[in-house]
Amino acid sequence: MNVNYESLENDIVTGTFRQELENELSVGFRMIRDSGERLPVASHYASQIAAIVAKNAPEPLNPELAFNVYQEILAACETARATVLGEPVIKPS
């Protein structure tokens, strides 16, 4: 996923970041599932993706933004994983 760090904060607020990541993850998770591998839990992927997003940022993310980025990544991972596995998708309130 290409992250636009200039608009990241707004993309978090509008849900664009989560939706784009969820779409990409769904494709990747289907490929993993179709290859016969089990999908690890969403938090496993979320922590790895969050680390990559933070590492590639032009400057350190402020703590509040970093927290919100992780929450959006985790939600995208959970939704994409559930969708691919045919499980109920729990939407955040």
N, C-alpha and C positions, 0 to 999 in steps of 0.2 A: 504494500500500500504506500502510495506517495502521500506524505503528510505536508500540507501547506501550513507551515508554522506561523505565517503572517495572519492567517485567518483561523488558526486552530481554536482559539477561545470562542469565536463566534460559531464555528462549526460544531463545537460541543453544545453550545446553547441551542442551536437550531436542530440538532440531532443528525446533521449531515455526516459528521464524522462516524457516528455509530452505524448509520445506515450503509454507508459505503464500505466500512469494514465488515459488517455483517454479510453483505453481498459477496465480497471477496472470500470470506471465511467459508461460506456455504459451498462455494465451488471447490475450495481446497479440501474441506471436510468430506465432500462427496468422493473426491478422488482417493482420499485415504481409506474411506469406508469401502469403496469399490475394489481397492487393492487387497482387501481382506484384513487390513489392520484395524485394531480397536482405536477409537478416539479417546485420548486421555481427557480428564476432567477439564472443564472450561478454565478454571483458575490456573492450570498449568500453562495453557496457551496465553492467557491474559498477562501473566507475569513476564513471559518472554517478549511479547509484543510491546508491553509498556517499557521494558528495559531498552528495546530497540528505538522506540519513539523518543525516549529521554536522551539516549546516547547520541542520536542524530540531530537533536535540536541545536540550532546555532548558538544558543546560550542556555544555561540551566532553566528549566521550567520552574515557575514559582510554585511553592508547595500546594497551594489551593488548586492551581491548574493541573499539576501532576496528579493530585488525588482524583480530580474530575475526569482526567484522561483515562486513568486506570479504571474507574467505575464504568465509563462508556465502553472501554475495551472488554471488560468482564461481561457486561450486558450483551455486547455483540457476540462474544464467544458462546455464552450460554444459549442465546437465541438460535444462532447458526447451528450449534451442535444439536440442540433439541429438534430443530427442523429437519436436519439430515437424518437423525435417528428415528424420526416419526413420533417423537415424544411431545407432550403438551408444552406449548410455549407460554411461559409466565411473563406477562408484560408488567414492567415496573409501574408502580402507582404514582 
